[in-house]
Amino acid sequence: MWDMVWNSAGLFFKGKLFKDTRKVLLLLAANIVLAAILTIGIYAASASFALACVVAGIVSGALQPLLFAKLKYA
């Protein structure tokens, strides 16, 4: 199992895991920005910071498979 993880990580950092690595990085960055905006927005709405982090984490974690559903592997 660890060999598969290390092999996949190595291919990702070499840019050979996905056909379009740029698209993967853009989708990942968009999801990170969304999580940050959600965290700040929920915290600004007078919720606790821990609650804001949990909600933003759940939302962005749930969106990750949807964003990455149509990616092609090399």
N, C-alpha and C positions, 0 to 999 in steps of 0.2 A: 504494500500500500504506500509506504513512504517513498519507494522508488518511483511510483507513478506520480506522486506529488512533486518530487524533485525534478523528474523529467519534464513534467508540464510547466513547472516554474522556469526551468532552464530554457525551454522552447519559447515561452512567453517573453522573457527578457532578451532573447536573441531576435525576437520579432518573427518567429517561424511557427507560432501556434495557430494564429488566425490568418485568414487570407487578407483581411483588411485591418491591420493593427491600429491604424489611425481612427477608424470608426469605433473600435472597442474602447480606446482611450477617451474619445469624445463622449461616448455614452456613459462611461464611468465617471468622467468629470461632471457631466450634467447631473448625474444622480448624487454626487457629492455636494454640488451646489444646491440642489433641491433639499437635501438633508440639512444643510447649514441654514438655508432660508427658513425651513420649517422650525428648526430649533430656535432661531432668533425670534421668529414670529410668535410661536407659542409661549416662549419665555416673556416676550414683551406684552402678551395678553394676560400678564400677572399670574401665570402658572409657575410651579416650581421648576427649577432648571433640570432636575432629575426627570420629572414627568415629560418635559419638552424633549429631552434626549431620547427617552424611551419611545415616545410617539414617533419622532422623526426617524429613529432607527427601524421601527416596525414598518413604517410607510416606505422608506427607501429600500429596505430589505425585501419587501413584497414586490416592489417595482423591478428589482434587479433581474429576476427570471424573465419578466415580460420584455425588458429592454434587450436582453441577450438572446431571446428566442430564435431570432433569424440570423445569427452570426454563423459564418462558415469557417470551418477549421481547415487548415492547410494540409 
